[in-house]
Amino acid sequence: MKAIRCNTYGPPSSLVLESVADLEPKENEVLMQVKACGINFPDTLIIQGLYQIRPELPFTPGSDVAGVVLAIGDGVRHVSVGDAVIGFVAYGGLAEQVILPAKACFPKPAPMDFPVAASFMMAYGTAYHALKDRGNLQAGETLLVLGASGGVGLAAVELGKRMGATVIAAASTDQKLELCREYGADHLLNYNETDLKSALKALTGRKGVNVVLDPVGGVYAEPAFRAMAWEGRYLIVGFAAGTIPSIPLNLPLLKGASLVGVFWGQFAMTHPKENAQNTRELMTWYAEGKLSPHIDKIFALEEAPKAIEALLHRKVKGKVVVQMK
């Protein structure tokens, strides 16, 4: 089979397309013929050796996959050979075949095409786990989404509105913010052109923001935290800005606020029943037309390095997807 390979840690341009051996599933594993693989920000880090997971070289990046079951290992009951499925792995998705843990593989809804399916699990799974399980977002509360035009950010905007919150979308350009408006954001903030803390205080009548979802980090974290309400929840999703921020610990004390880590992949592995329930809820909303993943561009497998490069340099609104022939 063909696969994108990382033979040495480095930029996307160092990735190569190679022929590798076909795969075979073991117990409680599913072998998928990959039809599409979504690109996520951790993909830009793992190939550089900057992610918390460091696979042994060489390896195949890619984690958000959709395709057809080729074979199943002993103990797999919920899917069969020939089923259309979606799933996720730590890495290995940018290939014509991938092995999935059975608990990370789900039937694909019939109306959902493969590129959409491959753009769905990690973005919406992360955003929903963050808002529901970690942030306890309630109807009537105010939600700030940093990096709101990205995959997780845009999903959080859409889900936040679905959950009854007032949503403030913050992003780096007016063009990106216009997409956030289309996805339901009530207020838009270009954080390159405004003082974030002052703008948030003004928008909330100085009450502050109840929940912040932050996949960005960097210089925006502290002013966002300073604009939080009493008993606010700050959801730490990632550091797309490239810098891990430091928060003065007197701020959580003075605001009675919480800094809450969000690691959806670990949650999905350690709490498979709860994750399956979240996934069913998301799939139901999709089937009802209440969720609509935004795909910026679709690439061929041999173009996967360009897809990762586009995400790395923040040229993407929503998701980019690699589709197999």
Secondary structure, DSSP 4 states (H G I P E B T S, - for coil): -EEEEBSSS--GGG-EEEE-------TTEEEEEEEEEEE-HHHHHHTTT-SS--PPSSB----EEEEEEEEE-TT--S--TT-EEEEE-SS--SBSEEEEEGGGEEEPPTTS-HHHHHTTHHHHHHHHIIIIIIS---TT-EEEEETTTBHHHHHHHHHHHHTT-EEEEEESSHHHHHHHHHTT-SEEEETTTS-HHHHHHHHTTTS-EEEEEES--GGGHHHHHHTEEEEEEEEE---TTS------THHHHHHT-EEEE--HHHHHHH-HHHHHHHHHHHHHHHHTT---PPEEEEEEGGGHHHHHHHHHTT--SBEEEEE--
